[in-house]
Amino acid sequence: MSEKEHAFAGPSAAAIPVKGFDAAGIHCGVKPTGALDLALIASPTACRSAAVFTQNAFPAAPVLYDRDLLRMNPEGTHGVVINSGNANACTSAEGNANARRMAEAAEKSLGSTDNTAFVMSTGVIGVQLPIGAIEAGIPEVAAKLRPDGWEEAAEAIMTTDVFPKWASGQAEVGGQTVTVTGIGKGAGMIHPNMATMLATLATDAAIAQPLLQEALAAAVSHSFNRISIDGDTSTNDTVLVLANGAAGNAEITEKGADYDAFVETLTAASMELAKLIVRNGEGVTKFVTIQVEGAVSDEEAHTVANSIAKSPLVKTAFFGHDANWGRILCAVGYSGATVDPTKAHLFIAAGQPEAGNAELQLVDAGTPTGYEEEDASAIFAESEISTRVSLGLGEGKATVWTCDLSYDYVSINAEYRT
């Protein structure tokens, strides 16, 4: 599927510059195509940092490096350097050394001290980084840093992505306007908790580091951990947020109205990035919202929604315009959550829930309704679909975003290394 043919477009609004942050993207030689492959985001003012990482048992060298850096220096970092085209994963001691060399090159180019730059990598696993090309490229990308360089940076971290992804939000916090802008990438291997997905968010908010970490965890739980493309979880996933305090707001040191406003803005930007990642999934032709309600808890609702979202049979039914409710209920049934078939209801609708389109009920109390097959197929033929499952057991609810599974997904991944 070419970019022209892709079912969904990229961001609808420009990235908003963040006070005190600059960004840039260049081609340094990792990708043989000449596409942008090196990004840098930086602040001359020291940043408080927070991050969440992959849960894969084979974490890539950049993940190991960043975990250590976050432990050592959570309040004095200056930026992040990101390459695409090579994951620097499963690369042993040489890969670990190369991650450090990337960081040191960034620190030198930024004029900062040791242990102040994060690193991220994405691309093919098991191949050593062309570290010489990256080290040569870092001074070049540093020289191009500018406040409005976010979109180039977003392009530079793409792999099989069709379009670059960025999102921004603003809120009044402590008497000042606080901005959050982030970039993300990810087209396959996406499934909670954290998948082949990188995201870097920057904010000019002044906030205590422990609260920044809590805010990021809350944002991720309602965004990046609510998406699924193919059920795989990668070696490299990282979501990083840097806060330099340049907005001049009264520092957020405790939970309250200012903290809530910041979390809401961070979550909104993260959610927009997460949805863009699904819309840009490999071979995707459908964007699907799965809502589960009436579960015994929010956790069980999330379990059910994930079970539906990662089912290959459900995803191929979406692709084939086949309203195969049996596959959906099957995924509900094997999810491991508490289910009473006599209380289960299933509804579908065109578009996203916020569109308010009329629902078509396919299942009532575990039994198919007398719906018209052509009506259901027409809904499944839409590019955006909503599916709602009501379990009738409690107050638990959750929403997950997923996509279909197409012929192009197989083609893209069968040919990824060729």
VOZALO-663142 format. One record per residue (C-alpha): residue number from 1; chain; x, y, z. Coordinates in nm, 3 decimals. Each point is the difference from the previous one (the first is absolute). Example, Ala and Ser with C-alpha at 12.3 -4.5 7.8 and 13.67 -1.06 7.14 Angstrom:
# VOZALO-663142
REC:nr:kette:px:py:pz
REC:1:A:1.230:-0.450:0.780 .
REC:2:A:0.137:0.344:-0.066 .
***
This chain:
# VOZALO-663142
REC:nr:kette:px:py:pz
REC:1:A:0.000:0.000:0.000 .
REC:2:A:0.156:0.329:-0.104 .
REC:3:A:-0.020:0.322:0.202 .
REC:4:A:-0.248:0.130:-0.256 .
REC:5:A:-0.220:-0.307:0.046 .
REC:6:A:0.019:-0.012:0.379 .
REC:7:A:-0.343:0.011:0.163 .
REC:8:A:0.082:0.276:0.248 .
REC:9:A:0.176:0.335:0.000 .
REC:10:A:0.253:0.134:0.247 .
REC:11:A:-0.039:0.275:0.260 .
REC:12:A:-0.257:0.265:-0.083 .
REC:13:A:0.175:0.288:0.180 .
REC:14:A:0.356:0.126:0.021 .
REC:15:A:0.217:-0.084:0.300 .
REC:16:A:0.007:0.280:0.258 .
REC:17:A:0.354:0.109:0.099 .
REC:18:A:0.085:-0.056:0.366 .
REC:19:A:0.176:0.285:0.179 .
REC:20:A:0.369:-0.080:0.040 .
REC:21:A:0.000:-0.311:-0.222 .
REC:22:A:0.141:-0.048:-0.350 .
REC:23:A:-0.029:-0.295:-0.236 .
REC:24:A:0.144:-0.114:-0.333 .
REC:25:A:0.026:-0.298:-0.232 .
REC:26:A:0.254:-0.092:-0.270 .
REC:27:A:0.125:-0.292:-0.211 .
REC:28:A:0.329:-0.131:0.136 .
REC:29:A:0.033:-0.330:-0.187 .
REC:30:A:-0.176:-0.265:0.208 .
REC:31:A:-0.269:-0.041:-0.267 .
REC:32:A:0.132:-0.082:-0.348 .
REC:33:A:-0.300:0.176:-0.158 .
REC:34:A:0.118:0.347:0.098 .
REC:35:A:-0.303:0.054:0.224 .
REC:36:A:0.038:0.195:0.324 .
REC:37:A:0.135:-0.230:0.270 .
REC:38:A:0.140:0.209:0.286 .
REC:39:A:-0.195:0.230:0.233 .
REC:40:A:0.102:0.218:0.292 .
REC:41:A:-0.217:0.176:0.258 .
REC:42:A:0.177:0.224:0.248 .
REC:43:A:-0.032:0.270:0.265 .
REC:44:A:0.292:0.213:0.123 .
REC:45:A:-0.180:0.015:0.334 .
REC:46:A:0.032:-0.317:0.205 .
REC:47:A:-0.311:-0.218:-0.009 .
REC:48:A:-0.179:-0.223:0.242 .
REC:49:A:-0.062:-0.330:-0.174 .
REC:50:A:-0.240:-0.292:0.025 .
REC:51:A:-0.037:-0.310:-0.213 .
REC:52:A:-0.168:-0.335:-0.040 .
REC:53:A:0.167:-0.286:-0.183 .
REC:54:A:-0.072:-0.327:-0.176 .
REC:55:A:-0.086:-0.305:0.208 .
REC:56:A:0.166:-0.227:-0.255 .
REC:57:A:0.261:-0.231:0.159 .
REC:58:A:0.246:0.095:-0.276 .
REC:59:A:0.027:0.377:0.051 .
REC:60:A:0.211:0.178:-0.259 .
REC:61:A:0.323:0.177:0.087 .
REC:62:A:-0.160:0.348:-0.003 .
REC:63:A:-0.264:-0.119:0.248 .
REC:64:A:0.267:-0.130:0.236 .
REC:65:A:0.195:0.323:-0.034 .
REC:66:A:-0.303:0.222:0.057 .
REC:67:A:-0.117:-0.197:0.303 .
REC:68:A:0.338:0.055:0.162 .
REC:69:A:0.009:0.367:-0.096 .
REC:70:A:-0.346:0.062:0.145 .
REC:71:A:0.111:-0.157:0.328 .
REC:72:A:0.324:0.200:0.010 .
REC:73:A:-0.120:0.339:-0.119 .
REC:74:A:-0.377:0.053:-0.002 .
REC:75:A:0.029:0.378:0.046 .
REC:76:A:0.289:0.117:-0.217 .
REC:77:A:-0.038:-0.128:-0.356 .
REC:78:A:0.010:0.211:-0.316 .
REC:79:A:-0.148:-0.206:-0.282 .
REC:80:A:-0.035:-0.318:-0.200 .
REC:81:A:0.160:-0.123:-0.322 .
REC:82:A:-0.194:-0.252:-0.209 .
REC:83:A:0.097:-0.205:-0.305 .
REC:84:A:-0.227:-0.202:-0.227 .
REC:85:A:0.086:-0.290:-0.228 .
REC:86:A:0.187:-0.200:0.263 .
REC:87:A:-0.135:-0.107:0.341 .
REC:88:A:0.335:-0.070:0.170 .
REC:89:A:-0.176:-0.297:0.160 .
REC:90:A:0.152:-0.343:0.071 .
REC:91:A:0.341:0.152:-0.072 .
REC:92:A:0.180:-0.098:0.324 .
REC:93:A:0.288:0.200:0.145 .
REC:94:A:0.077:0.180:-0.325 .
REC:95:A:-0.358:0.123:-0.019 .
REC:96:A:0.016:0.125:0.358 .
REC:97:A:0.322:0.186:-0.077 .
REC:98:A:-0.155:0.153:-0.311 .
REC:99:A:-0.299:0.127:0.197 .
REC:100:A:0.242:0.175:0.234 .
REC:101:A:0.195:0.141:-0.295 .
REC:102:A:-0.322:0.145:-0.142 .
REC:103:A:-0.074:0.168:0.331 .
REC:104:A:0.353:0.135:0.036 .
REC:105:A:-0.006:0.143:-0.353 .
REC:106:A:-0.329:0.175:0.077 .
REC:107:A:0.133:0.137:0.329 .
REC:108:A:0.310:0.135:-0.172 .
REC:109:A:-0.203:0.165:-0.277 .
REC:110:A:-0.238:0.156:0.253 .
REC:111:A:0.284:0.120:0.221 .
REC:112:A:-0.141:-0.187:0.298 .
REC:113:A:0.166:-0.223:0.255 .
REC:114:A:0.009:-0.380:0.017 .
REC:115:A:-0.320:-0.193:0.066 .
REC:116:A:-0.236:0.267:-0.130 .
REC:117:A:-0.126:-0.144:-0.332 .
REC:118:A:-0.242:-0.286:-0.058 .
REC:119:A:0.026:-0.224:-0.306 .
REC:120:A:-0.262:-0.189:-0.200 .
REC:121:A:0.027:-0.230:-0.300 .
REC:122:A:-0.257:-0.171:-0.221 .
REC:123:A:0.027:-0.228:-0.301 .
REC:124:A:0.146:-0.340:-0.081 .
REC:125:A:0.096:-0.218:0.298 .
REC:126:A:0.331:-0.184:0.031 .
REC:127:A:0.216:0.226:-0.218 .
REC:128:A:0.270:0.223:0.146 .
REC:129:A:-0.053:0.375:-0.030 .
REC:130:A:0.202:0.185:-0.265 .
REC:131:A:0.130:0.202:0.291 .
REC:132:A:0.250:0.195:-0.208 .
REC:133:A:-0.277:0.143:-0.218 .
REC:134:A:-0.205:0.088:0.306 .
REC:135:A:0.292:0.167:0.180 .
REC:136:A:0.073:0.202:-0.313 .
REC:137:A:-0.365:0.095:-0.035 .
REC:138:A:-0.062:0.118:0.355 .
REC:139:A:0.194:0.331:-0.031 .
REC:140:A:-0.185:0.062:-0.328 .
REC:141:A:-0.344:-0.057:0.150 .
REC:142:A:0.097:0.209:0.305 .
REC:143:A:0.089:0.288:-0.231 .
REC:144:A:-0.350:-0.014:-0.150 .
REC:145:A:-0.187:0.014:0.332 .
REC:146:A:-0.283:0.253:0.000 .
REC:147:A:-0.327:0.057:0.190 .
REC:148:A:-0.217:-0.111:-0.292 .
REC:149:A:0.201:-0.310:-0.096 .
REC:150:A:-0.245:-0.250:0.149 .
REC:151:A:-0.146:-0.121:-0.327 .
REC:152:A:0.341:-0.078:-0.149 .
REC:153:A:0.094:-0.181:0.320 .
REC:154:A:-0.322:-0.203:-0.025 .
REC:155:A:0.086:-0.097:-0.357 .
REC:156:A:0.352:-0.103:0.101 .
REC:157:A:-0.122:-0.267:0.244 .
REC:158:A:-0.227:-0.181:-0.250 .
REC:159:A:0.061:-0.361:-0.108 .
REC:160:A:-0.294:-0.164:-0.180 .
REC:161:A:-0.216:0.296:0.100 .
REC:162:A:-0.177:0.168:-0.292 .
REC:163:A:-0.024:0.345:0.156 .
REC:164:A:0.176:0.187:0.283 .
REC:165:A:-0.190:0.036:0.326 .
REC:166:A:-0.010:0.289:0.243 .
REC:167:A:-0.249:0.145:0.245 .
REC:168:A:-0.024:0.309:0.220 .
REC:169:A:-0.213:0.135:0.279 .
REC:170:A:-0.012:0.299:0.233 .
REC:171:A:-0.150:0.077:0.339 .
REC:172:A:-0.003:0.275:0.259 .
REC:173:A:0.213:-0.118:0.290 .
REC:174:A:0.112:0.212:0.292 .
REC:175:A:-0.093:0.322:-0.177 .
REC:176:A:0.191:-0.078:-0.320 .
REC:177:A:-0.067:-0.175:-0.331 .
REC:178:A:0.175:-0.335:0.003 .
REC:179:A:0.068:-0.185:-0.327 .
REC:180:A:0.049:-0.371:-0.068 .
REC:181:A:0.123:-0.114:-0.343 .
REC:182:A:0.103:-0.351:-0.090 .
REC:183:A:0.108:-0.214:-0.293 .
REC:184:A:-0.053:-0.373:-0.040 .
REC:185:A:0.059:-0.289:-0.232 .
REC:186:A:-0.126:-0.353:-0.032 .
REC:187:A:-0.168:-0.197:-0.273 .
REC:188:A:0.021:-0.364:0.107 .
REC:189:A:0.079:-0.200:0.315 .
REC:190:A:-0.244:0.211:0.200 .
REC:191:A:-0.177:-0.142:0.302 .
REC:192:A:-0.015:0.090:0.371 .
REC:193:A:0.198:0.032:0.198 .
REC:194:A:0.216:0.213:-0.227 .
REC:195:A:0.073:-0.129:-0.347 .
REC:196:A:0.225:0.095:-0.301 .
REC:197:A:-0.061:0.347:0.079 .
REC:198:A:0.208:0.299:0.090 .
REC:199:A:-0.138:0.326:0.130 .
REC:200:A:0.173:0.307:0.133 .
REC:201:A:-0.201:0.278:0.159 .
REC:202:A:0.135:0.335:0.110 .
REC:203:A:-0.165:0.250:0.230 .
REC:204:A:0.092:0.338:0.139 .
REC:205:A:-0.191:-0.074:0.321 .
REC:206:A:0.176:0.031:0.334 .
REC:207:A:-0.085:-0.320:0.185 .
REC:208:A:0.173:-0.211:0.265 .
REC:209:A:0.162:-0.310:-0.150 .
REC:210:A:-0.194:-0.260:0.203 .
REC:211:A:-0.327:0.164:-0.109 .
REC:212:A:0.124:0.010:-0.361 .
REC:213:A:0.054:-0.376:0.016 .
REC:214:A:-0.347:-0.052:0.145 .
REC:215:A:-0.153:0.225:-0.263 .
REC:216:A:0.170:-0.192:-0.280 .
REC:217:A:-0.112:-0.334:0.142 .
REC:218:A:-0.358:0.127:0.012 .
REC:219:A:0.021:0.133:-0.356 .
REC:220:A:0.151:-0.321:-0.138 .
REC:221:A:-0.262:-0.217:0.170 .
REC:222:A:-0.273:0.186:-0.190 .
REC:223:A:0.179:0.028:-0.334 .
REC:224:A:0.298:-0.208:-0.112 .
REC:225:A:-0.109:-0.295:0.213 .
REC:226:A:-0.344:0.011:-0.162 .
REC:227:A:0.107:-0.074:-0.357 .
REC:228:A:0.059:-0.324:-0.187 .
REC:229:A:0.105:-0.062:-0.360 .
REC:230:A:0.134:-0.354:-0.014 .
REC:231:A:0.035:-0.120:0.360 .
REC:232:A:0.381:0.008:0.002 .
REC:233:A:0.206:0.187:0.257 .
REC:234:A:0.339:0.134:-0.111 .
REC:235:A:0.348:0.020:0.145 .
REC:236:A:0.033:0.377:-0.026 .
REC:237:A:-0.321:0.165:0.119 .
REC:238:A:0.051:0.319:0.192 .
REC:239:A:-0.216:0.296:0.091 .
REC:240:A:0.206:0.289:0.133 .
REC:241:A:-0.107:0.339:0.129 .
REC:242:A:0.235:0.291:0.063 .
REC:243:A:-0.110:0.303:0.205 .
REC:244:A:0.219:0.312:0.007 .
REC:245:A:-0.222:0.235:0.205 .
REC:246:A:0.035:0.286:-0.250 .
REC:247:A:-0.371:0.086:0.010 .
REC:248:A:0.059:0.169:0.334 .
REC:249:A:-0.301:-0.152:0.172 .
REC:250:A:-0.003:-0.049:0.374 .
REC:251:A:0.170:-0.339:0.032 .
REC:252:A:-0.238:-0.292:0.039 .
REC:253:A:0.111:-0.164:0.323 .
REC:254:A:-0.320:-0.173:0.105 .
REC:255:A:-0.315:-0.142:-0.151 .
REC:256:A:-0.280:0.247:-0.053 .
REC:257:A:-0.158:0.209:-0.274 .
REC:258:A:0.330:0.091:-0.169 .
REC:259:A:0.119:-0.361:0.002 .
REC:260:A:-0.333:-0.118:-0.140 .
REC:261:A:0.013:0.259:-0.280 .
REC:262:A:0.352:-0.110:-0.091 .
REC:263:A:-0.092:-0.370:0.003 .
REC:264:A:-0.302:0.069:-0.218 .
REC:265:A:0.213:0.182:-0.258 .
REC:266:A:0.277:-0.262:0.006 .
REC:267:A:-0.260:-0.275:-0.037 .
REC:268:A:-0.175:0.175:-0.289 .
REC:269:A:0.327:0.038:-0.194 .
REC:270:A:0.094:-0.361:0.076 .
REC:271:A:-0.343:-0.123:-0.106 .
REC:272:A:0.022:0.187:-0.330 .
REC:273:A:0.342:-0.151:-0.069 .
REC:274:A:-0.129:-0.346:0.090 .
REC:275:A:-0.296:0.031:-0.237 .
REC:276:A:0.227:0.124:-0.279 .
REC:277:A:0.221:-0.305:0.053 .
REC:278:A:-0.300:-0.231:-0.046 .
REC:279:A:-0.124:0.190:-0.306 .
REC:280:A:0.349:-0.036:-0.148 .
REC:281:A:0.032:-0.369:0.084 .
REC:282:A:0.153:-0.227:-0.261 .
REC:283:A:-0.260:-0.069:-0.270 .
REC:284:A:-0.279:0.156:0.205 .
REC:285:A:-0.330:0.080:-0.174 .
REC:286:A:-0.223:0.022:0.311 .
REC:287:A:0.026:0.194:0.325 .
REC:288:A:-0.208:-0.176:0.264 .
REC:289:A:-0.108:0.116:0.344 .
REC:290:A:-0.086:-0.283:0.237 .
REC:291:A:-0.203:0.095:0.306 .
REC:292:A:-0.074:-0.245:0.278 .
REC:293:A:-0.241:0.090:0.279 .
REC:294:A:-0.180:-0.179:0.279 .
REC:295:A:0.305:-0.205:0.106 .
REC:296:A:0.065:-0.084:0.364 .
REC:297:A:0.295:0.245:-0.004 .
REC:298:A:0.182:0.239:-0.231 .
REC:299:A:0.288:-0.247:-0.011 .
REC:300:A:-0.224:-0.281:-0.123 .
REC:301:A:-0.159:0.232:-0.255 .
REC:302:A:0.348:0.079:-0.129 .
REC:303:A:0.079:-0.371:-0.016 .
REC:304:A:-0.309:-0.065:-0.212 .
REC:305:A:0.068:0.294:-0.231 .
REC:306:A:0.359:-0.113:-0.054 .
REC:307:A:-0.113:-0.353:-0.075 .
REC:308:A:-0.227:0.129:-0.276 .
REC:309:A:0.261:0.245:-0.129 .
REC:310:A:0.276:-0.257:-0.047 .
REC:311:A:-0.211:-0.282:-0.149 .
REC:312:A:0.118:-0.073:-0.358 .
REC:313:A:-0.344:-0.139:-0.085 .
REC:314:A:-0.174:0.316:0.117 .
REC:315:A:0.252:0.222:-0.178 .
REC:316:A:-0.032:-0.186:-0.330 .
REC:317:A:-0.379:0.024:0.031 .
REC:318:A:0.037:0.378:0.026 .
REC:319:A:0.213:-0.005:-0.314 .
REC:320:A:-0.249:-0.218:-0.188 .
REC:321:A:-0.306:0.211:0.096 .
REC:322:A:-0.134:-0.310:0.174 .
REC:323:A:-0.206:0.079:0.311 .
REC:324:A:0.089:-0.335:0.151 .
REC:325:A:-0.132:0.052:0.351 .
REC:326:A:0.088:-0.358:0.093 .
REC:327:A:0.370:0.079:-0.023 .
REC:328:A:-0.042:0.301:0.226 .
REC:329:A:-0.192:-0.195:0.264 .
REC:330:A:0.254:-0.280:-0.025 .
REC:331:A:0.276:0.248:0.085 .
REC:332:A:-0.208:0.126:0.292 .
REC:333:A:-0.049:-0.355:0.123 .
REC:334:A:0.366:-0.104:-0.001 .
REC:335:A:0.127:0.329:0.146 .
REC:336:A:0.004:-0.142:0.352 .
REC:337:A:-0.230:0.272:0.131 .
REC:338:A:-0.325:-0.072:0.181 .
REC:339:A:-0.277:-0.043:-0.259 .
REC:340:A:-0.365:-0.108:0.014 .
REC:341:A:-0.109:-0.079:-0.358 .
REC:342:A:-0.365:0.066:0.086 .
REC:343:A:0.085:0.362:0.086 .
REC:344:A:0.230:0.083:-0.291 .
REC:345:A:-0.103:0.251:-0.267 .
REC:346:A:0.189:0.110:-0.312 .
REC:347:A:-0.046:0.319:-0.202 .
REC:348:A:0.182:0.147:-0.301 .
REC:349:A:-0.007:0.345:-0.162 .
REC:350:A:0.170:0.191:-0.277 .
REC:351:A:0.255:0.258:0.109 .
REC:352:A:0.133:0.069:0.347 .
REC:353:A:-0.223:0.008:0.311 .
REC:354:A:0.022:0.378:0.026 .
REC:355:A:-0.164:0.025:-0.344 .
REC:356:A:-0.325:-0.120:0.158 .
REC:357:A:-0.099:-0.220:-0.293 .
REC:358:A:-0.286:-0.245:0.044 .
REC:359:A:0.104:-0.341:0.130 .
REC:360:A:-0.104:-0.334:-0.144 .
REC:361:A:-0.049:-0.272:0.261 .
REC:362:A:0.134:-0.335:-0.112 .
REC:363:A:-0.038:-0.198:0.322 .
REC:364:A:-0.255:0.028:0.280 .
REC:365:A:0.054:-0.203:0.319 .
REC:366:A:0.235:-0.237:-0.179 .
REC:367:A:-0.235:-0.058:-0.293 .
REC:368:A:0.019:0.151:-0.351 .
REC:369:A:-0.261:0.261:-0.079 .
REC:370:A:-0.197:0.015:-0.322 .
REC:371:A:0.229:0.259:-0.155 .
REC:372:A:0.039:0.030:-0.377 .
REC:373:A:0.334:-0.137:-0.115 .
REC:374:A:0.036:0.272:-0.262 .
REC:375:A:-0.036:0.267:0.271 .
REC:376:A:0.278:-0.157:0.204 .
REC:377:A:0.225:-0.043:-0.304 .
REC:378:A:-0.053:0.365:-0.093 .
REC:379:A:0.128:0.107:0.342 .
REC:380:A:0.302:-0.229:-0.027 .
REC:381:A:0.073:0.148:-0.342 .
REC:382:A:0.066:0.340:0.161 .
REC:383:A:0.359:0.106:0.068 .
REC:384:A:-0.083:0.077:0.366 .
REC:385:A:-0.209:-0.240:0.208 .
REC:386:A:-0.115:-0.015:0.362 .
REC:387:A:-0.071:-0.324:0.184 .
REC:388:A:-0.167:0.001:0.341 .
REC:389:A:-0.030:-0.303:0.226 .
REC:390:A:-0.223:0.021:0.307 .
REC:391:A:0.056:-0.278:0.253 .
REC:392:A:-0.272:0.096:0.249 .
REC:393:A:0.199:-0.098:0.308 .
REC:394:A:0.131:0.320:0.159 .
REC:395:A:0.133:0.350:-0.055 .
REC:396:A:0.334:-0.087:-0.162 .
REC:397:A:0.076:0.158:-0.336 .
REC:398:A:0.291:0.046:-0.240 .
REC:399:A:0.076:0.120:-0.351 .
REC:400:A:0.266:-0.139:-0.234 .
REC:401:A:0.090:0.109:-0.352 .
REC:402:A:0.097:-0.255:-0.263 .
REC:403:A:-0.009:-0.065:-0.373 .
REC:404:A:-0.058:-0.267:-0.260 .
REC:405:A:0.249:-0.257:-0.131 .
REC:406:A:0.044:0.022:-0.376 .
REC:407:A:0.190:-0.167:-0.282 .
REC:408:A:0.237:0.297:0.003 .
REC:409:A:0.094:-0.068:0.363 .
REC:410:A:0.129:-0.343:-0.104 .
REC:411:A:0.180:0.142:-0.303 .
REC:412:A:0.169:0.281:0.195 .
REC:413:A:0.128:-0.233:0.271 .
REC:414:A:0.096:-0.282:-0.236 .
REC:415:A:0.222:0.243:-0.191 .
REC:416:A:0.124:0.214:0.293 .
REC:417:A:0.367:-0.098:-0.021 .
REC:418:A:0.019:-0.028:-0.381 .
***
